[in-house]
Amino acid sequence: MRDPGIRTLIISIFICISCAGSPHNLEPIERVQFQMGTYARVLIYGGNNKDVDAAFSEIKKLDNLLSDYNPKSEISEINNMAGEKAVKVNPQVIEVLEIAKNIASETGGVFDPTIGALTIGVYRFGRESDDEPNIENIDKAKSLVNYKDLIIDGDSVYLKRKGMMIDLGGIGKGYAVEKAVTVLKERGIKRGVVSLSGDLKVFGNEMEIAIKNPGSPRAIATFTTGGHNLAISTSGSYERSVNVKGEVYHHLIVPESGKPGSDFLSLTVVLEGSSTFADAYATALFIMGRDKALDFLKEHPEIGVFIVFPDKKIYYNQTFSDLVNNLKIQ
């Protein structure tokens, strides 16, 4: 941030936030916890610690339902029963899977919640074990990625083929942010922000946001959110990776090739809407690559986007400019 008088807290490797203007006569409450494998931040104006507790409790509950790292989660149970039987699950699991399937259809399978056969089965992102990634299994794993074989029937979920796996890493944190904000609003909180790593939602208050310069501790751009209720999500090639025989593979895997996307360093989506969709669109656009992403954005003018290319050149569309205030390129 250029203004040394503005307090800045780096909350993730992608985005940092500071207060651009505090509401009058409302005391802020801000807390950070380690949730969903990253740092979760809740900042509210008005209310009390019980409200913040309720938001964190919602995030923890969803982590217990949706995490494929947790062997007791409902997603892990679905994965374990792939090709064998359907699993009865919580309504929120049904909701996020239905959204994920719809976005998979909308993006022609570029975004696919069954990507786990690659991300979990081959690359083993975030999993410490003696088993090294085996990229020789990519072709077999690719054949198991198909959202159409994710069957949702009432309150039950079934993966049609053994070896299929759901990985909600491209949508789960955005969904958790959205639900935590819903909890706060239901408790009467009108102003604040909830964030999880590169996913956040600002509601009822102006905040200053900094987009991280990939490979640098500095920001590449800053902006304020104005009076909008904005969902913001960043996907980047430098958050999670594995090293295979000296070659680095990042976690944003293209289903068609089984390899990481390479057209962007980072891609930030801004939506005047749901954090769930912002998260999924950021993932999908990154994986699409330059040409398909720009075509998709023409068909979806509601999506604001800020892109950093490998040569550090940037691009942002008119929607991004319209949704944010005081945009400054560093």
SULPE-V61303 format. One record per residue. N is the residue number from 1. RES is the residue in one small letter. PHI is phi in radians with two decimals (999 if undefined). D_CENTER is the distance of its C-alpha to the mean C-alpha in Angstrom with 2 decimals. Layout:
N&RES&PHI&D_CENTER / N&RES&PHI&D_CENTER
This chain:
1&m&999&23.68 / 2&r&-1.38&27.17 / 3&d&-1.50&28.56 / 4&p&-1.18&29.57 / 5&g&-1.43&30.16 / 6&i&-1.63&26.55 / 7&r&-1.23&24.97 / 8&t&-2.14&21.77 / 9&l&-2.20&19.44 / 10&i&-1.40&16.99 / 11&i&-1.81&14.13 / 12&s&-2.79&11.97 / 13&i&-1.37&12.82 / 14&f&-1.85&11.13 / 15&i&-2.35&12.17 / 16&c&-2.16&15.18 / 17&i&-2.30&16.61 / 18&s&-2.55&20.21 / 19&c&-1.37&22.36 / 20&a&-1.61&24.06 / 21&g&-2.99&26.29 / 22&s&-1.56&26.86 / 23&p&-1.08&28.19 / 24&h&-1.17&31.88 / 25&n&1.14&33.23 / 26&l&-2.15&29.90 / 27&e&-1.40&29.24 / 28&p&-1.36&25.70 / 29&i&-2.16&24.33 / 30&e&-2.35&21.55 / 31&r&-2.47&20.40 / 32&v&-2.21&17.96 / 33&q&-2.31&17.44 / 34&f&-1.52&16.01 / 35&q&-2.42&13.66 / 36&m&0.92&11.27 / 37&g&1.29&12.49 / 38&t&-2.66&11.66 / 39&y&-1.69&13.12 / 40&a&-1.73&12.57 / 41&r&-2.18&14.57 / 42&v&-2.19&16.47 / 43&l&-2.23&18.98 / 44&i&-2.27&21.37 / 45&y&-1.99&24.70 / 46&g&1.43&27.37 / 47&g&1.28&27.05 / 48&n&-2.62&27.42 / 49&n&-1.12&25.97 / 50&k&-1.15&25.99 / 51&d&-1.14&23.46 / 52&v&-1.11&21.11 / 53&d&-1.00&21.95 / 54&a&-1.13&21.06 / 55&a&-1.15&17.51 / 56&f&-1.12&17.07 / 57&s&-1.11&18.88 / 58&e&-1.13&16.53 / 59&i&-1.10&13.52 / 60&k&-1.11&15.94 / 61&k&-1.05&17.17 / 62&l&-1.20&13.91 / 63&d&-1.06&13.34 / 64&n&-1.15&16.90 / 65&l&-1.53&16.34 / 66&l&-1.83&13.19 / 67&s&-1.31&13.19 / 68&d&-1.44&14.91 / 69&y&-1.38&16.06 / 70&n&-1.58&18.16 / 71&p&-1.13&21.22 / 72&k&-1.75&22.08 / 73&s&-1.25&18.92 / 74&e&-1.20&19.44 / 75&i&-1.13&17.03 / 76&s&-1.10&19.19 / 77&e&-1.13&22.23 / 78&i&-1.05&21.33 / 79&n&-1.08&20.83 / 80&n&-1.16&24.13 / 81&m&-1.69&25.94 / 82&a&-0.97&24.88 / 83&g&1.34&28.04 / 84&e&-2.03&29.98 / 85&k&-2.79&29.16 / 86&a&-1.34&26.82 / 87&v&-2.12&25.15 / 88&k&-1.35&25.33 / 89&v&-2.34&22.11 / 90&n&-1.10&20.91 / 91&p&-0.97&20.42 / 92&q&-1.23&16.79 / 93&v&-1.16&16.18 / 94&i&-1.05&18.10 / 95&e&-1.06&16.20 / 96&v&-1.21&12.66 / 97&l&-1.22&14.45 / 98&e&-1.15&16.44 / 99&i&-1.09&13.64 / 100&a&-1.08&12.14 / 101&k&-1.15&15.75 / 102&n&-1.11&16.38 / 103&i&-1.22&13.66 / 104&a&-1.06&15.00 / 105&s&-1.15&18.40 / 106&e&-1.10&17.59 / 107&t&-1.73&16.35 / 108&g&1.13&19.23 / 109&g&1.46&17.36 / 110&v&-1.11&15.35 / 111&f&-1.53&12.18 / 112&d&-2.49&13.62 / 113&p&-1.18&12.64 / 114&t&-1.64&15.84 / 115&i&-1.15&14.80 / 116&g&-1.01&15.58 / 117&a&-1.01&19.15 / 118&l&-1.60&18.12 / 119&t&-1.21&15.25 / 120&i&-1.64&17.07 / 121&g&-1.25&20.55 / 122&v&-1.74&21.16 / 123&y&-1.45&18.98 / 124&r&1.00&18.41 / 125&f&-1.04&15.41 / 126&g&1.28&15.60 / 127&r&-1.99&18.79 / 128&e&-1.48&21.93 / 129&s&-2.83&24.97 / 130&d&-1.42&28.02 / 131&d&-1.47&26.66 / 132&e&-1.48&25.68 / 133&p&-0.98&23.51 / 134&n&-2.11&25.92 / 135&i&-1.25&25.03 / 136&e&-1.18&28.26 / 137&n&-1.61&26.56 / 138&i&-1.04&24.09 / 139&d&-1.05&26.33 / 140&k&-1.11&26.77 / 141&a&-1.13&23.07 / 142&k&-1.00&22.30 / 143&s&-1.18&24.84 / 144&l&-1.71&22.91 / 145&v&-1.72&19.73 / 146&n&-2.88&20.40 / 147&y&-1.04&18.52 / 148&k&-1.19&22.01 / 149&d&-1.62&23.13 / 150&l&-1.66&20.69 / 151&i&-1.79&23.18 / 152&i&-1.94&22.51 / 153&d&-2.32&25.87 / 154&g&1.15&26.18 / 155&d&-1.80&24.70 / 156&s&-2.11&24.65 / 157&v&-2.29&22.40 / 158&y&-2.46&23.93 / 159&l&-1.70&23.05 / 160&k&-1.21&26.17 / 161&r&-2.16&26.64 / 162&k&-1.09&27.00 / 163&g&1.71&24.56 / 164&m&-1.19&21.62 / 165&m&-2.54&18.43 / 166&i&-1.54&15.24 / 167&d&-2.30&12.02 / 168&l&-1.72&9.02 / 169&g&-1.08&6.77 / 170&g&-1.59&5.15 / 171&i&-2.58&5.06 / 172&g&-1.12&6.43 / 173&k&-1.19&4.98 / 174&g&-1.09&4.85 / 175&y&-1.11&8.08 / 176&a&-1.13&9.38 / 177&v&-1.05&9.23 / 178&e&-1.06&10.98 / 179&k&-1.24&13.44 / 180&a&-1.15&14.27 / 181&v&-1.12&15.13 / 182&t&-1.03&17.17 / 183&v&-1.05&19.01 / 184&l&-1.10&19.89 / 185&k&-1.11&21.16 / 186&e&-1.13&23.17 / 187&r&-1.60&24.76 / 188&g&1.63&25.87 / 189&i&-1.39&23.52 / 190&k&-1.87&23.42 / 191&r&-2.46&21.85 / 192&g&2.87&19.06 / 193&v&-2.64&15.47 / 194&v&-2.18&12.83 / 195&s&-2.43&10.15 / 196&l&-2.42&8.12 / 197&s&0.93&7.96 / 198&g&-1.56&6.44 / 199&d&-2.03&5.31 / 200&l&-2.68&8.76 / 201&k&-2.38&11.44 / 202&v&-1.86&15.04 / 203&f&-2.36&17.80 / 204&g&1.26&21.53 / 205&n&-2.63&21.79 / 206&e&-1.40&21.72 / 207&m&-2.24&19.52 / 208&e&-1.78&19.63 / 209&i&-2.04&16.52 / 210&a&-2.06&16.85 / 211&i&-1.60&14.82 / 212&k&-1.16&15.65 / 213&n&-1.39&18.13 / 214&p&-0.95&17.04 / 215&g&1.45&19.70 / 216&s&-2.44&21.07 / 217&p&-1.34&20.85 / 218&r&-1.62&21.48 / 219&a&-1.50&19.61 / 220&i&-1.71&19.91 / 221&a&-2.79&19.67 / 222&t&-2.30&19.80 / 223&f&-2.78&19.88 / 224&t&-1.99&20.40 / 225&t&-1.57&18.91 / 226&g&1.09&22.38 / 227&g&-1.61&22.90 / 228&h&-1.26&19.90 / 229&n&-1.61&17.33 / 230&l&-1.92&14.33 / 231&a&-1.75&10.61 / 232&i&-2.28&9.10 / 233&s&-2.51&5.99 / 234&t&-2.10&7.04 / 235&s&-1.94&7.13 / 236&g&-2.49&10.37 / 237&s&-1.49&13.05 / 238&y&-2.10&14.14 / 239&e&-1.51&11.75 / 240&r&-2.23&12.89 / 241&s&-2.71&16.07 / 242&v&-2.28&19.28 / 243&n&-1.88&22.80 / 244&v&-2.09&25.06 / 245&k&0.92&28.63 / 246&g&1.53&27.78 / 247&e&-1.85&25.10 / 248&v&-1.64&21.48 / 249&y&-2.07&18.75 / 250&h&-1.56&15.10 / 251&h&-1.50&12.33 / 252&l&-1.60&11.33 / 253&i&-1.66&14.21 / 254&v&-1.44&16.13 / 255&p&-0.98&17.53 / 256&e&-1.15&20.82 / 257&s&-1.73&21.68 / 258&g&1.34&19.93 / 259&k&-2.01&19.38 / 260&p&-1.18&16.61 / 261&g&-1.18&16.12 / 262&s&-2.29&18.36 / 263&d&-1.43&18.66 / 264&f&-2.27&16.23 / 265&l&-1.56&15.58 / 266&s&-2.65&12.61 / 267&l&-2.51&11.36 / 268&t&-1.91&10.32 / 269&v&-1.83&10.12 / 270&v&-2.15&12.07 / 271&l&-2.29&13.01 / 272&e&-1.58&15.78 / 273&g&-3.13&14.31 / 274&s&-1.47&11.55 / 275&s&-1.15&8.12 / 276&t&-1.04&7.57 / 277&f&-1.23&8.89 / 278&a&-1.05&7.41 / 279&d&-1.07&3.83 / 280&a&-1.14&6.39 / 281&y&-1.16&8.78 / 282&a&-1.07&7.31 / 283&t&-1.11&7.14 / 284&a&-1.10&10.46 / 285&l&-1.12&12.15 / 286&f&-1.07&11.76 / 287&i&-1.23&13.24 / 288&m&-1.03&15.85 / 289&g&1.54&17.57 / 290&r&-0.97&19.49 / 291&d&-1.15&21.95 / 292&k&-1.14&20.02 / 293&a&-1.12&17.15 / 294&l&-1.16&19.86 / 295&d&-1.14&21.60 / 296&f&-1.10&18.62 / 297&l&-1.14&18.20 / 298&k&-1.12&21.92 / 299&e&-1.44&21.55 / 300&h&-2.28&18.77 / 301&p&-1.18&20.18 / 302&e&-1.36&18.00 / 303&i&-1.63&15.03 / 304&g&-1.58&15.44 / 305&v&-2.49&14.38 / 306&f&-2.25&15.30 / 307&i&-2.05&15.72 / 308&v&-1.97&17.24 / 309&f&-1.54&19.37 / 310&p&-0.99&20.86 / 311&d&-1.52&24.03 / 312&k&1.26&22.23 / 313&k&-1.23&23.18 / 314&i&-2.16&20.85 / 315&y&-2.51&20.42 / 316&y&-2.47&19.29 / 317&n&-1.61&20.37 / 318&q&-1.15&22.54 / 319&t&-1.08&19.97 / 320&f&-1.03&18.05 / 321&s&-1.07&21.50 / 322&d&-1.27&22.38 / 323&l&-1.46&19.41 / 324&v&-1.92&19.65 / 325&n&-2.07&22.82 / 326&n&0.96&24.55 / 327&l&-1.17&22.54 / 328&k&-2.27&24.00 / 329&i&-1.57&23.54 / 330&q&-1.41&24.52
